Amino acid sequence: MEYTKVKFKISPISELAQEILMAELAQFAFDSFEETEYGLNAYIPTHQYHLEEVKSIQLLNNKEYSISFDAENIPDQNWNETWEKNYFNPIVIDKRCVVKSPFHTNVPTSEYEILIEPKMAFGTGHHETTGLMIKHILEMDIAGKSILDMGCGTGILGILAAQKKAKKVLGIDIEEWAYNNVRDNIKMNHIDQMEVQCGNASLLDKETFDIIMANINRNILLNDISKYVKVLNKGGILLLSGFYQSDIEIIEKECNVHNLVKKSVKEDNQWVALAYIKAD
């Protein structure tokens, strides 16, 4: 899949400005960020890049900063080779779960080991929200339960749920690369009880779930929480991530409308993952 890299130059450069800019961009389809000495690089699937959305960012009109940006396309490539040479190191969560690729060799032994093929620029599990969701899953009783992994990406969360003996796992993602990648990763991890579909929350109809995991972004979550609640069993758990601490209030307001009771909060570098229980 082709990505667009948007390079922001911030003057004067500050950590606060970088964080605010990331928070605003995360409301759109930007899914990965890289802090630089001059500002911030933000990445988005090219077909979801809209110049007018970027121009609408409030920080661009803040008189305390001078911000300029330009965009360039990053063509699809052999991401296995790219990650192996430059970026992707194994991820270890709470000394219990390791996320690795086939080219990794010296990897610590762990209770759960997830293999993924990094077939696109992102989605390898390094993002803080993925780690937070994994921590939630590691603490939960998954065995025998039905799981929905919305915005499943490379399938890491759903695969971990399957490894924890979930009865059935359904992964859904709107991107075709994700659909194909998850199918490969399911096979590579020898998972029998997980399937994947290409689409969005409109696919949710009659099937219900004990646990729903949605690591997407604030705006999509706000739009789809009502749809998740309809297919979440009574007493079921809804895990939400993909947003910042500053977004908790608006997420919680929407959850309260649907009688969701907050169970726990996990935070890392301003990113958040919330767990809710469906009261009725």
C-alpha positions as CSV (number, residue, x, y, z in Angstrom):
1,M,0.0,0.0,0.0
2,E,1.2,3.5,-0.9
3,Y,1.7,6.0,2.0
4,T,2.0,9.7,2.1
5,K,4.6,11.3,4.4
6,V,3.8,14.8,5.6
7,K,6.8,16.7,7.0
8,F,6.0,19.4,9.4
9,K,8.6,22.1,10.4
10,I,7.8,23.8,13.7
11,S,9.4,27.0,14.9
12,P,10.2,27.2,17.7
13,I,10.4,23.5,18.1
14,S,8.8,22.1,21.3
15,E,7.6,18.8,22.7
16,L,4.2,20.4,23.5
17,A,3.7,21.5,19.9
18,Q,4.7,18.0,18.6
19,E,2.2,16.4,21.0
20,I,-0.7,18.8,20.0
21,L,0.1,18.3,16.3
22,M,0.0,14.5,16.7
23,A,-3.3,14.6,18.6
24,E,-4.9,16.7,15.9
25,L,-3.6,14.6,13.1
26,A,-4.7,11.4,14.8
27,Q,-8.3,12.6,14.4
28,F,-7.9,11.9,10.7
29,A,-6.3,8.7,9.2
30,F,-2.7,9.4,10.2
31,D,-1.5,6.2,11.8
32,S,2.2,6.7,12.6
33,F,4.4,9.6,13.7
34,E,8.1,10.3,13.9
35,E,9.5,13.2,16.0
36,T,12.3,15.0,14.2
37,E,14.8,17.7,15.1
38,Y,12.8,20.1,13.0
39,G,9.3,19.0,13.9
40,L,7.3,16.0,13.0
41,N,6.8,13.4,10.2
42,A,3.3,12.0,9.9
43,Y,2.2,9.1,7.8
44,I,-1.1,8.3,6.2
45,P,-2.4,5.9,3.5
46,T,-2.2,7.9,0.3
47,H,-5.9,7.3,-0.7
48,Q,-6.9,8.8,2.7
49,Y,-4.7,11.9,2.5
50,H,-6.7,15.2,2.1
51,L,-4.9,18.5,2.0
52,E,-7.9,20.4,3.3
53,E,-8.0,18.3,6.4
54,V,-4.3,19.1,7.2
55,K,-5.0,22.8,6.5
56,S,-7.8,22.7,9.0
57,I,-5.5,21.8,12.0
58,Q,-5.9,24.5,14.7
59,L,-2.2,24.5,15.6
60,L,-1.4,25.9,12.2
61,N,-3.2,29.1,13.2
62,N,-1.5,29.4,16.7
63,K,0.5,32.6,16.8
64,E,3.1,31.0,19.2
65,Y,4.4,28.8,16.4
66,S,5.3,29.0,12.8
67,I,4.5,25.7,11.0
68,S,5.0,24.7,7.4
69,F,4.5,21.3,5.8
70,D,5.1,19.4,2.6
71,A,4.0,16.0,1.5
72,E,5.6,13.2,-0.5
73,N,4.4,9.8,-1.6
74,I,6.2,6.7,-0.3
75,P,5.6,3.9,-2.9
76,D,4.8,0.4,-1.8
77,Q,7.9,-1.7,-1.4
78,N,9.3,-4.8,0.2
79,W,8.5,-3.9,3.8
80,N,10.0,-7.2,5.1
81,E,13.4,-6.1,3.7
82,T,13.0,-2.5,4.8
83,W,12.0,-3.4,8.4
84,E,14.7,-6.1,8.7
85,K,17.4,-3.6,7.6
86,N,16.3,-0.5,9.4
87,Y,13.6,-0.6,11.9
88,F,11.7,-3.6,13.3
89,N,13.0,-5.1,16.5
90,P,11.1,-7.7,18.5
91,I,8.5,-6.3,20.9
92,V,8.3,-7.6,24.4
93,I,5.3,-6.8,26.5
94,D,5.3,-7.4,30.3
95,K,7.8,-10.2,29.7
96,R,4.9,-12.4,28.7
97,C,4.3,-11.6,25.0
98,V,6.8,-11.3,22.2
99,V,5.9,-9.9,18.7
100,K,8.5,-10.8,16.1
101,S,9.0,-11.5,12.4
102,P,10.4,-14.6,10.8
103,F,13.8,-12.9,10.2
104,H,14.3,-12.4,14.0
105,T,16.5,-15.0,15.6
106,N,17.8,-14.1,19.1
107,V,14.4,-13.6,20.7
108,P,13.6,-14.1,24.4
109,T,11.4,-17.0,25.3
110,S,7.9,-15.9,26.2
111,E,4.5,-17.3,27.3
112,Y,3.0,-15.9,24.0
113,E,4.8,-15.5,20.8
114,I,3.2,-13.7,17.8
115,L,4.7,-13.9,14.3
116,I,3.9,-11.2,11.8
117,E,5.0,-10.3,8.3
118,P,5.5,-6.5,8.1
119,K,4.0,-6.2,4.6
120,M,3.4,-2.4,4.8
121,A,4.9,0.6,6.4
122,F,3.3,0.3,9.8
123,G,1.3,-2.0,11.9
124,T,4.2,-4.0,13.4
125,G,3.0,-3.5,16.9
126,H,5.4,-0.8,18.0
127,H,2.8,1.9,18.5
128,E,2.0,2.6,22.2
129,T,-1.7,1.8,21.7
130,T,-1.0,-1.7,20.5
131,G,1.2,-2.3,23.6
132,L,-1.6,-1.0,25.9
133,M,-4.2,-3.2,24.3
134,I,-1.9,-6.2,24.6
135,K,-1.5,-5.5,28.3
136,H,-5.2,-5.4,28.8
137,I,-5.6,-8.7,26.9
138,L,-2.8,-10.4,29.0
139,E,-4.8,-9.5,32.2
140,M,-8.1,-10.8,30.9
141,D,-9.8,-14.2,31.0
142,I,-10.2,-14.9,27.3
143,A,-10.7,-18.7,27.2
144,G,-13.9,-19.8,25.6
145,K,-15.1,-16.3,24.7
146,S,-16.0,-14.8,21.4
147,I,-13.8,-11.9,20.3
148,L,-14.2,-9.0,17.8
149,D,-11.0,-7.2,16.7
150,M,-12.1,-4.0,14.9
151,G,-9.5,-2.2,12.8
152,C,-7.4,-5.4,13.2
153,G,-4.3,-4.1,11.2
154,T,-1.8,-7.0,11.1
155,G,-4.0,-9.1,13.5
156,I,-1.8,-9.0,16.5
157,L,-4.5,-8.5,19.1
158,G,-6.8,-11.1,17.6
159,I,-4.0,-13.6,17.3
160,L,-3.1,-13.1,21.0
161,A,-6.7,-13.6,21.9
162,A,-6.8,-16.9,20.0
163,Q,-3.5,-18.0,21.6
164,K,-5.3,-17.3,25.0
165,K,-7.9,-19.9,23.9
166,A,-10.7,-17.7,22.7
167,K,-13.6,-19.7,21.3
168,K,-13.8,-17.6,18.1
169,V,-12.1,-14.4,16.9
170,L,-13.3,-12.1,14.1
171,G,-11.0,-9.5,12.7
172,I,-12.4,-6.6,10.6
173,D,-10.4,-3.9,8.8
174,I,-11.3,-1.5,6.0
175,E,-8.0,-1.8,4.3
176,E,-7.4,-4.6,1.7
177,W,-3.7,-4.9,2.7
178,A,-4.8,-5.6,6.3
179,Y,-7.3,-8.3,5.2
180,N,-4.6,-10.1,3.2
181,N,-1.9,-9.6,5.8
182,V,-4.0,-10.9,8.6
183,R,-4.9,-14.0,6.6
184,D,-1.2,-14.7,6.2
185,N,-0.4,-14.0,9.8
186,I,-3.3,-16.3,11.0
187,K,-1.8,-19.1,8.9
188,M,1.7,-18.4,10.1
189,N,0.7,-18.6,13.7
190,H,-1.3,-21.8,13.2
191,I,-4.5,-20.1,14.4
192,D,-7.7,-22.1,13.7
193,Q,-10.4,-20.1,15.4
194,M,-9.9,-16.7,13.7
195,E,-11.3,-15.3,10.5
196,V,-11.0,-11.9,8.9
197,Q,-13.3,-9.7,6.8
198,C,-12.6,-6.6,4.8
199,G,-15.0,-3.7,5.7
200,N,-16.2,-1.5,8.5
201,A,-18.7,-1.6,11.4
202,S,-21.5,-2.0,8.8
203,L,-20.6,-5.7,8.8
204,L,-21.8,-6.0,12.3
205,D,-25.3,-7.4,12.4
206,K,-26.5,-10.6,14.1
207,E,-23.4,-12.1,15.6
208,T,-22.6,-11.1,19.2
209,F,-19.3,-11.0,21.1
210,D,-18.1,-11.3,24.7
211,I,-15.1,-9.0,24.1
212,I,-14.7,-6.2,21.5
213,M,-11.3,-4.6,20.8
214,A,-11.2,-1.4,18.8
215,N,-7.8,0.3,18.3
216,I,-8.6,2.8,15.6
217,N,-8.9,6.6,16.2
218,R,-11.1,8.9,18.1
219,N,-13.5,10.0,15.4
220,I,-14.2,6.5,14.1
221,L,-14.7,5.2,17.7
222,L,-17.1,8.0,18.5
223,N,-19.1,7.1,15.4
224,D,-19.1,3.4,16.0
225,I,-19.4,2.8,19.8
226,S,-23.1,2.5,19.4
227,K,-22.7,-0.2,16.8
228,Y,-20.2,-2.1,19.1
229,V,-22.7,-1.9,22.0
230,K,-25.4,-3.5,19.9
231,V,-23.3,-6.7,19.3
232,L,-21.6,-6.8,22.7
233,N,-23.1,-9.4,25.1
234,K,-24.4,-8.3,28.5
235,G,-21.4,-8.1,30.9
236,G,-19.1,-8.1,27.9
237,I,-16.0,-5.9,27.7
238,L,-15.2,-3.2,25.3
239,L,-11.5,-2.2,24.8
240,L,-10.9,1.1,23.2
241,S,-7.7,2.8,22.1
242,G,-6.1,4.9,19.4
243,F,-6.6,8.3,21.1
244,Y,-4.9,10.6,23.6
245,Q,-5.4,11.4,27.3
246,S,-7.1,14.6,26.2
247,D,-9.8,12.6,24.4
248,I,-10.8,10.6,27.4
249,E,-13.6,13.0,28.4
250,I,-15.4,12.9,25.0
251,I,-14.9,9.1,24.7
252,E,-16.3,8.6,28.2
253,K,-19.3,10.8,27.5
254,E,-20.3,8.6,24.5
255,C,-19.7,5.4,26.5
256,N,-21.9,6.7,29.3
257,V,-24.8,7.2,26.9
258,H,-24.7,3.5,26.2
259,N,-24.5,2.3,29.8
260,L,-20.9,1.3,29.6
261,V,-19.1,1.3,32.9
262,K,-15.4,2.1,33.0
263,K,-13.3,-0.8,34.3
264,S,-9.7,0.3,33.9
265,V,-7.3,2.7,32.2
266,K,-3.9,2.2,30.8
267,E,-1.6,5.1,29.6
268,D,1.7,5.4,27.8
269,N,3.3,8.5,26.4
270,Q,-0.1,10.4,26.4
271,W,-1.8,7.5,24.5
272,V,-4.7,5.7,26.3
273,A,-6.5,2.4,26.3
274,L,-9.8,2.1,28.2
275,A,-11.8,-1.0,29.2
276,Y,-15.5,-0.8,29.7
277,I,-18.2,-3.3,30.8
278,K,-21.6,-3.4,29.3
279,A,-24.0,-3.1,32.3
280,D,-27.2,-4.1,30.5
